[in-house]
Amino acid sequence: MKLGRVYFPGVKLENFDDDIKSELLNEIDIEFDLALDGIRKLPKCARQGVFIAYKYYRALANKVRRMPA
């Protein structure tokens, strides 16, 4: 926590394990599903760029899922 940033309030790094990681990623998956619904409602001119960012971060979450805690 060199920079003092908190990405997951309430999660203590010293207690972080695969169960906590899985729980967080499950919550993130729900948010991704909600985001996709919102992306579909965007004006066509904005949809592509936002969808590309969505795909990037969804792939990043899947990569994190494959890594140990």
N, CA, C and O atoms as a GROMACS GRO file, in nm:
protein
  276
    1MET      N    1   0.084  -0.117   0.000
    1MET     CA    2   0.000   0.000   0.000
    1MET      C    3   0.088   0.124   0.000
    1MET      O    4   0.069   0.217   0.077
    2LYS      N    5   0.184   0.121  -0.087
    2LYS     CA    6   0.284   0.225  -0.096
    2LYS      C    7   0.225   0.364  -0.122
    2LYS      O    8   0.271   0.463  -0.066
    3LEU      N    9   0.122   0.370  -0.207
    3LEU     CA   10   0.065   0.499  -0.244
    3LEU      C   11  -0.054   0.538  -0.158
    3LEU      O   12  -0.111   0.645  -0.176
    4GLY      N   13  -0.092   0.451  -0.064
    4GLY     CA   14  -0.202   0.481   0.025
    4GLY      C   15  -0.340   0.471  -0.038
    4GLY      O   16  -0.437   0.526   0.015
    5ARG      N   17  -0.350   0.403  -0.150
    5ARG     CA   18  -0.479   0.389  -0.218
    5ARG      C   19  -0.556   0.270  -0.162
    5ARG      O   20  -0.498   0.168  -0.124
    6VAL      N   21  -0.686   0.286  -0.158
    6VAL     CA   22  -0.774   0.178  -0.112
    6VAL      C   23  -0.870   0.147  -0.226
    6VAL      O   24  -0.956   0.228  -0.259
    7TYR      N   25  -0.855   0.030  -0.285
    7TYR     CA   26  -0.940  -0.008  -0.398
    7TYR      C   27  -1.062  -0.087  -0.353
    7TYR      O   28  -1.165  -0.086  -0.421
    8PHE      N   29  -1.052  -0.156  -0.240
    8PHE     CA   30  -1.162  -0.235  -0.187
    8PHE      C   31  -1.179  -0.204  -0.040
    8PHE      O   32  -1.121  -0.273   0.045
    9PRO      N   33  -1.257  -0.102  -0.007
    9PRO     CA   34  -1.276  -0.065   0.134
    9PRO      C   35  -1.324  -0.185   0.215
    9PRO      O   36  -1.410  -0.261   0.170
   10GLY      N   37  -1.268  -0.199   0.334
   10GLY     CA   38  -1.306  -0.309   0.422
   10GLY      C   39  -1.225  -0.435   0.403
   10GLY      O   40  -1.236  -0.528   0.483
   11VAL      N   41  -1.143  -0.440   0.298
   11VAL     CA   42  -1.059  -0.557   0.274
   11VAL      C   43  -0.919  -0.527   0.324
   11VAL      O   44  -0.854  -0.433   0.278
   12LYS      N   45  -0.874  -0.605   0.418
   12LYS     CA   46  -0.739  -0.590   0.473
   12LYS      C   47  -0.643  -0.675   0.390
   12LYS      O   48  -0.665  -0.795   0.373
   13LEU      N   49  -0.538  -0.614   0.340
   13LEU     CA   50  -0.443  -0.688   0.256
   13LEU      C   51  -0.382  -0.807   0.328
   13LEU      O   52  -0.353  -0.909   0.265
   14GLU      N   53  -0.363  -0.795   0.458
   14GLU     CA   54  -0.302  -0.905   0.532
   14GLU      C   55  -0.395  -1.026   0.542
   14GLU      O   56  -0.349  -1.137   0.572
   15ASN      N   57  -0.526  -1.007   0.518
   15ASN     CA   58  -0.622  -1.117   0.522
   15ASN      C   59  -0.667  -1.161   0.383
   15ASN      O   60  -0.750  -1.251   0.370
   16PHE      N   61  -0.613  -1.099   0.281
   16PHE     CA   62  -0.657  -1.125   0.144
   16PHE      C   63  -0.620  -1.268   0.103
   16PHE      O   64  -0.504  -1.308   0.113
   17ASP      N   65  -0.720  -1.343   0.057
   17ASP     CA   66  -0.696  -1.480   0.013
   17ASP      C   67  -0.784  -1.509  -0.108
   17ASP      O   68  -0.855  -1.421  -0.158
   18ASP      N   69  -0.778  -1.634  -0.156
   18ASP     CA   70  -0.854  -1.671  -0.276
   18ASP      C   71  -1.006  -1.658  -0.256
   18ASP      O   72  -1.077  -1.624  -0.351
   19ASP      N   73  -1.054  -1.683  -0.136
   19ASP     CA   74  -1.198  -1.669  -0.110
   19ASP      C   75  -1.243  -1.523  -0.123
   19ASP      O   76  -1.345  -1.494  -0.184
   20ILE      N   77  -1.165  -1.433  -0.065
   20ILE     CA   78  -1.198  -1.291  -0.073
   20ILE      C   79  -1.186  -1.243  -0.217
   20ILE      O   80  -1.271  -1.168  -0.265
   21LYS      N   81  -1.082  -1.288  -0.286
   21LYS     CA   82  -1.064  -1.250  -0.426
   21LYS      C   83  -1.183  -1.297  -0.509
   21LYS      O   84  -1.235  -1.222  -0.592
   22SER      N   85  -1.227  -1.419  -0.488
   22SER     CA   86  -1.341  -1.474  -0.561
   22SER      C   87  -1.468  -1.394  -0.533
   22SER      O   88  -1.546  -1.366  -0.624
   23GLU      N   89  -1.489  -1.359  -0.409
   23GLU     CA   90  -1.606  -1.279  -0.371
   23GLU      C   91  -1.605  -1.143  -0.440
   23GLU      O   92  -1.706  -1.098  -0.492
   24LEU      N   93  -1.489  -1.079  -0.440
   24LEU     CA   94  -1.476  -0.948  -0.506
   24LEU      C   95  -1.501  -0.960  -0.657
   24LEU      O   96  -1.570  -0.878  -0.715
   25LEU      N   97  -1.443  -1.063  -0.718
   25LEU     CA   98  -1.460  -1.080  -0.862
   25LEU      C   99  -1.605  -1.114  -0.898
   25LEU      O  100  -1.653  -1.075  -1.004
   26ASN      N  101  -1.673  -1.185  -0.812
   26ASN     CA  102  -1.815  -1.212  -0.836
   26ASN      C  103  -1.896  -1.082  -0.833
   26ASN      O  104  -1.986  -1.063  -0.915
   27GLU      N  105  -1.864  -0.994  -0.739
   27GLU     CA  106  -1.930  -0.863  -0.734
   27GLU      C  107  -1.899  -0.781  -0.858
   27GLU      O  108  -1.985  -0.713  -0.913
   28ILE      N  109  -1.774  -0.788  -0.902
   28ILE     CA  110  -1.732  -0.716  -1.022
   28ILE      C  111  -1.806  -0.770  -1.144
   28ILE      O  112  -1.846  -0.692  -1.231
   29ASP      N  113  -1.825  -0.902  -1.152
   29ASP     CA  114  -1.898  -0.962  -1.264
   29ASP      C  115  -2.041  -0.908  -1.270
   29ASP      O  116  -2.092  -0.880  -1.379
   30ILE      N  117  -2.105  -0.893  -1.155
   30ILE     CA  118  -2.240  -0.837  -1.151
   30ILE      C  119  -2.239  -0.695  -1.205
   30ILE      O  120  -2.327  -0.656  -1.282
   31GLU      N  121  -2.140  -0.618  -1.165
   31GLU     CA  122  -2.128  -0.480  -1.214
   31GLU      C  123  -2.101  -0.475  -1.363
   31GLU      O  124  -2.153  -0.388  -1.433
   32PHE      N  125  -2.020  -0.568  -1.414
   32PHE     CA  126  -1.997  -0.576  -1.558
   32PHE      C  127  -2.127  -0.604  -1.633
   32PHE      O  128  -2.153  -0.544  -1.737
   33ASP      N  129  -2.209  -0.695  -1.580
   33ASP     CA  130  -2.336  -0.726  -1.645
   33ASP      C  131  -2.426  -0.604  -1.650
   33ASP      O  132  -2.490  -0.576  -1.752
   34LEU      N  133  -2.432  -0.530  -1.540
   34LEU     CA  134  -2.511  -0.407  -1.536
   34LEU      C  135  -2.455  -0.303  -1.633
   34LEU      O  136  -2.530  -0.232  -1.700
   35ALA      N  137  -2.323  -0.295  -1.639
   35ALA     CA  138  -2.259  -0.198  -1.729
   35ALA      C  139  -2.292  -0.229  -1.874
   35ALA      O  140  -2.316  -0.138  -1.953
   36LEU      N  141  -2.294  -0.357  -1.909
   36LEU     CA  142  -2.324  -0.393  -2.047
   36LEU      C  143  -2.465  -0.349  -2.086
   36LEU      O  144  -2.488  -0.304  -2.198
   37ASP      N  145  -2.559  -0.361  -1.994
   37ASP     CA  146  -2.694  -0.311  -2.020
   37ASP      C  147  -2.691  -0.160  -2.048
   37ASP      O  148  -2.758  -0.110  -2.138
   38GLY      N  149  -2.612  -0.088  -1.968
   38GLY     CA  150  -2.599   0.056  -1.988
   38GLY      C  151  -2.530   0.091  -2.118
   38GLY      O  152  -2.569   0.187  -2.185
   39ILE      N  153  -2.430   0.015  -2.155
   39ILE     CA  154  -2.357   0.040  -2.280
   39ILE      C  155  -2.452   0.028  -2.399
   39ILE      O  156  -2.445   0.106  -2.493
   40ARG      N  157  -2.539  -0.071  -2.394
   40ARG     CA  158  -2.635  -0.091  -2.504
   40ARG      C  159  -2.730   0.028  -2.520
   40ARG      O  160  -2.786   0.048  -2.627
   41LYS      N  161  -2.748   0.106  -2.416
   41LYS     CA  162  -2.840   0.221  -2.419
   41LYS      C  163  -2.770   0.351  -2.460
   41LYS      O  164  -2.836   0.454  -2.480
   42LEU      N  165  -2.638   0.347  -2.472
   42LEU     CA  166  -2.563   0.467  -2.511
   42LEU      C  167  -2.594   0.505  -2.656
   42LEU      O  168  -2.634   0.420  -2.736
   43PRO      N  169  -2.574   0.632  -2.688
   43PRO     CA  170  -2.585   0.671  -2.830
   43PRO      C  171  -2.483   0.592  -2.912
   43PRO      O  172  -2.372   0.564  -2.866
   44LYS      N  173  -2.521   0.557  -3.031
   44LYS     CA  174  -2.436   0.475  -3.116
   44LYS      C  175  -2.295   0.533  -3.133
   44LYS      O  176  -2.197   0.459  -3.141
   45CYS      N  177  -2.285   0.665  -3.137
   45CYS     CA  178  -2.155   0.729  -3.158
   45CYS      C  179  -2.060   0.709  -3.040
   45CYS      O  180  -1.938   0.721  -3.056
   46ALA      N  181  -2.113   0.680  -2.922
   46ALA     CA  182  -2.029   0.660  -2.802
   46ALA      C  183  -2.012   0.513  -2.766
   46ALA      O  184  -1.919   0.477  -2.694
   47ARG      N  185  -2.099   0.430  -2.816
   47ARG     CA  186  -2.105   0.290  -2.774
   47ARG      C  187  -1.977   0.212  -2.801
   47ARG      O  188  -1.931   0.136  -2.714
   48GLN      N  189  -1.918   0.228  -2.918
   48GLN     CA  190  -1.802   0.147  -2.954
   48GLN      C  191  -1.684   0.170  -2.861
   48GLN      O  192  -1.622   0.074  -2.815
   49GLY      N  193  -1.651   0.294  -2.833
   49GLY     CA  194  -1.537   0.323  -2.746
   49GLY      C  195  -1.557   0.271  -2.605
   49GLY      O  196  -1.465   0.217  -2.545
   50VAL      N  197  -1.677   0.288  -2.553
   50VAL     CA  198  -1.706   0.241  -2.418
   50VAL      C  199  -1.705   0.088  -2.415
   50VAL      O  200  -1.658   0.028  -2.318
   51PHE      N  201  -1.755   0.025  -2.521
   51PHE     CA  202  -1.757  -0.121  -2.527
   51PHE      C  203  -1.615  -0.177  -2.533
   51PHE      O  204  -1.586  -0.281  -2.474
   52ILE      N  205  -1.526  -0.109  -2.604
   52ILE     CA  206  -1.386  -0.153  -2.610
   52ILE      C  207  -1.324  -0.148  -2.471
   52ILE      O  208  -1.253  -0.241  -2.432
   53ALA      N  209  -1.349  -0.041  -2.397
   53ALA     CA  210  -1.298  -0.032  -2.260
   53ALA      C  211  -1.359  -0.141  -2.173
   53ALA      O  212  -1.290  -0.201  -2.091
   54TYR      N  213  -1.487  -0.168  -2.190
   54TYR     CA  214  -1.556  -0.275  -2.117
   54TYR      C  215  -1.486  -0.409  -2.142
   54TYR      O  216  -1.457  -0.484  -2.048
   55LYS      N  217  -1.461  -0.439  -2.270
   55LYS     CA  218  -1.396  -0.567  -2.304
   55LYS      C  219  -1.256  -0.576  -2.243
   55LYS      O  220  -1.215  -0.682  -2.196
   56TYR      N  221  -1.182  -0.466  -2.245
   56TYR     CA  222  -1.048  -0.463  -2.188
   56TYR      C  223  -1.052  -0.496  -2.038
   56TYR      O  224  -0.978  -0.582  -1.991
   57TYR      N  225  -1.140  -0.427  -1.965
   57TYR     CA  226  -1.146  -0.448  -1.820
   57TYR      C  227  -1.207  -0.583  -1.785
   57TYR      O  228  -1.172  -0.640  -1.681
   58ARG      N  229  -1.296  -0.634  -1.866
   58ARG     CA  230  -1.351  -0.769  -1.843
   58ARG      C  231  -1.239  -0.871  -1.861
   58ARG      O  232  -1.229  -0.965  -1.782
   59ALA      N  233  -1.155  -0.855  -1.963
   59ALA     CA  234  -1.041  -0.945  -1.985
   59ALA      C  235  -0.941  -0.934  -1.870
   59ALA      O  236  -0.884  -1.034  -1.827
   60LEU      N  237  -0.920  -0.814  -1.821
   60LEU     CA  238  -0.829  -0.794  -1.708
   60LEU      C  239  -0.882  -0.867  -1.585
   60LEU      O  240  -0.805  -0.931  -1.513
   61ALA      N  241  -1.011  -0.858  -1.558
   61ALA     CA  242  -1.071  -0.928  -1.445
   61ALA      C  243  -1.053  -1.079  -1.460
   61ALA      O  244  -1.026  -1.149  -1.363
   62ASN      N  245  -1.069  -1.130  -1.581
   62ASN     CA  246  -1.050  -1.273  -1.605
   62ASN      C  247  -0.905  -1.315  -1.583
   62ASN      O  248  -0.878  -1.424  -1.534
   63LYS      N  249  -0.812  -1.228  -1.619
   63LYS     CA  250  -0.670  -1.255  -1.594
   63LYS      C  251  -0.642  -1.260  -1.444
   63LYS      O  252  -0.572  -1.349  -1.396
   64VAL      N  253  -0.698  -1.165  -1.370
   64VAL     CA  254  -0.682  -1.163  -1.224
   64VAL      C  255  -0.741  -1.289  -1.162
   64VAL      O  256  -0.687  -1.344  -1.067
   65ARG      N  257  -0.854  -1.334  -1.218
   65ARG     CA  258  -0.920  -1.454  -1.168
   65ARG      C  259  -0.827  -1.576  -1.175
   65ARG      O  260  -0.832  -1.663  -1.087
   66ARG      N  261  -0.744  -1.582  -1.277
   66ARG     CA  262  -0.653  -1.696  -1.296
   66ARG      C  263  -0.526  -1.688  -1.208
   66ARG      O  264  -0.452  -1.786  -1.198
   67MET      N  265  -0.502  -1.575  -1.148
   67MET     CA  266  -0.382  -1.556  -1.065
   67MET      C  267  -0.412  -1.591  -0.920
   67MET      O  268  -0.526  -1.574  -0.875
   68PRO      N  269  -0.312  -1.639  -0.847
   68PRO     CA  270  -0.334  -1.663  -0.704
   68PRO      C  271  -0.348  -1.530  -0.628
   68PRO      O  272  -0.299  -1.426  -0.672
   69ALA      N  273  -0.415  -1.538  -0.516
   69ALA     CA  274  -0.437  -1.417  -0.435
   69ALA      C  275  -0.307  -1.362  -0.380
   69ALA      O  276  -0.308  -1.261  -0.310
   0.00000   0.00000   0.00000
